Amino acid sequence: MSLNNSLIAIIDLGSLKMKYTLFENGTMLNQKSYLTLMGKELNENSEISQHSLELLTVAFSQLHDEITSQQKPIKLIFFATEAYRIISNKVAVQNILHTFFPSEIITEISQAQEAELYLKAVTAKFGQEVAAVDVGGGSVQLLVNNADKPQSILLPTGTYKLQQLFSPDTSKLSAQMDQASAYIDHYTSDIVAKSPVLVLGTTCMQDFIFACNRVIDLDLRYDAPHLDHAWYLSIESLQKLYRELLKYTPDSRTHFYPEGGYFIYGAEYLLLNVIKIAQKINCDKIYPTNLNTSYGFLL
């Protein structure tokens, strides 16, 4: 299905945030994210908490304002991933959607479909033989697309999930990183695929790295053949940023990425995931990108 011919807004309902990406004729115009915590505090019946439903209401309201501010006809596509797949009160989410967007539906996609869409987006930009990682709040999707040992792995090591396990108090330094490291090691032990290139993506990932580079020199390196993804960095640069972030409590590190809101709160777990994965696949170059699953709907 190709949608690469009009003004389109694609909205991804994830475990932690609702991510909005606006395209015109295949070119990304705008990206935003809205905190929902949809995968947080599920009760014994796998129902979303009242607090998360309230956040969803605010998010859909803000999204509605954003869409109407464009003052142009926009095709809307709503899709949902991990958290939505497991919740039992989907109707409650749909009812909130219909309050603001009465004629729209939420398409639930499987893990395999999510991987396929993300891989489409990445390979369209970087070529067929590439590894890609998409770090979410609930899980981490690793795709290695090469001729020798292709792999698609979903790791339960998302940033928000690890933060709640190891450092839920954002006013204190993250002190259990050794335990978090061992936790990630356990789930990455089955990775056998190798790739010299790793594409590091999710909404605003490139923006995050560039913002941090203004605070601490990450030795970004220029690689012109990739055009709009012309900059890459090394494992050592990510380790440098990781160590620097750990000097600050989550509440006091927003200067690294002022525009990112809650993104920075779990950044140490994001970086730890990527460092571990990059080491496992023997990666030389890590390309940050804002590409995400939404881009796959255009191809």
PyMOL commands that set and color helices and strands:
alter all, ss='L'
color gray80, all
select helices_A, chain A and resi 50-69+82-86+90-100+111-126+159-166+177-188+205-215+224-229+235-245+250-252+254-256+258-280+293-298
alter helices_A, ss='H'
color red, helices_A
select strands_A, chain A and resi 7-13+17-24+27-35+75-80+106-108+130-135+140-145+151-155+197-201+221-222+231-232+285-289
alter strands_A, ss='S'
color yellow, strands_A
deselect
rebuild
show_as cartoon
